[in-house]
Amino acid sequence: MRDLLADPEQQILVSSLEEFLDRAGDVSRTAAALHVHRTTLYHRLKRVEVITGLDLDNGLDRLTLHLALKLSRLSPGRPS
């Protein structure tokens, strides 16, 4: 997760992941909120899985990612 958060070029993935997790994994609503096609969202989420080594089909992995994102917002020096 650090690799994803540390790289400013990956911000689109971070934003997409957070929107996805905030919407309880609802791909249709997330894609609509991001103004992208669902396929685009699926590709972004797959890239997140590759970078983090976590599986978005696994509840504990989703929780880990969601908590990491929210905690990063509270950390000094991190973008919000």
C-alpha positions as CSV (number, residue, x, y, z in Angstrom):
1,M,0.0,0.0,0.0
2,R,2.9,2.4,0.7
3,D,4.1,2.0,-2.9
4,L,0.7,3.1,-4.1
5,L,0.3,6.0,-1.7
6,A,3.9,7.2,-2.2
7,D,3.7,7.6,-6.0
8,P,1.9,10.7,-7.1
9,E,1.5,9.2,-10.5
10,Q,-0.7,6.5,-9.0
11,Q,-3.2,9.1,-7.5
12,I,-5.9,8.1,-10.0
13,L,-5.7,4.5,-8.7
14,V,-5.9,5.7,-5.1
15,S,-8.9,7.8,-5.9
16,S,-10.6,5.0,-7.8
17,L,-9.9,2.6,-5.0
18,E,-11.2,4.9,-2.3
19,E,-14.4,5.6,-4.2
20,F,-14.9,1.9,-4.8
21,L,-14.4,1.1,-1.1
22,D,-16.5,4.0,0.1
23,R,-19.4,2.7,-2.1
24,A,-19.1,-0.9,-0.6
25,G,-17.6,-2.3,-3.8
26,D,-20.5,-1.2,-6.1
27,V,-18.8,-1.0,-9.5
28,S,-21.7,0.7,-11.3
29,R,-22.0,3.5,-8.7
30,T,-18.3,4.0,-8.5
31,A,-17.8,4.2,-12.3
32,A,-20.7,6.7,-12.5
33,A,-19.2,8.8,-9.7
34,L,-15.8,8.8,-11.4
35,H,-17.3,9.4,-14.8
36,V,-15.6,6.3,-16.3
37,H,-16.7,3.1,-18.0
38,R,-16.9,0.1,-15.7
39,T,-14.2,-1.6,-17.7
40,T,-11.9,1.2,-16.9
41,L,-12.6,0.9,-13.2
42,Y,-12.0,-2.9,-13.4
43,H,-8.6,-2.2,-15.0
44,R,-7.7,0.3,-12.3
45,L,-8.7,-2.0,-9.5
46,K,-6.7,-4.8,-11.0
47,R,-3.6,-2.6,-11.1
48,V,-4.2,-1.8,-7.4
49,E,-4.2,-5.5,-6.7
50,V,-1.0,-6.1,-8.6
51,I,0.8,-3.1,-6.9
52,T,-0.4,-4.0,-3.4
53,G,-0.5,-7.7,-3.6
54,L,-3.9,-7.7,-2.0
55,D,-7.1,-9.2,-3.4
56,L,-10.2,-7.0,-3.5
57,D,-12.4,-10.2,-3.4
58,N,-11.1,-10.8,0.1
59,G,-12.9,-9.0,2.9
60,L,-9.8,-8.6,5.1
61,D,-7.8,-7.2,2.2
62,R,-10.6,-4.7,1.4
63,L,-10.7,-3.6,5.1
64,T,-6.9,-3.3,5.2
65,L,-6.9,-1.1,2.1
66,H,-9.8,1.0,3.3
67,L,-8.2,1.6,6.7
68,A,-4.9,2.4,5.1
69,L,-6.5,5.0,2.9
70,K,-8.4,6.6,5.7
71,L,-5.4,6.6,8.0
72,S,-3.3,8.2,5.3
73,R,-5.7,11.1,5.1
74,L,-5.0,11.7,8.8
75,S,-1.2,11.5,8.6
76,P,0.7,14.8,8.4
77,G,2.2,15.5,5.1
78,R,-0.2,13.3,3.1
79,P,-2.6,14.7,0.5
80,S,-6.3,14.7,1.6
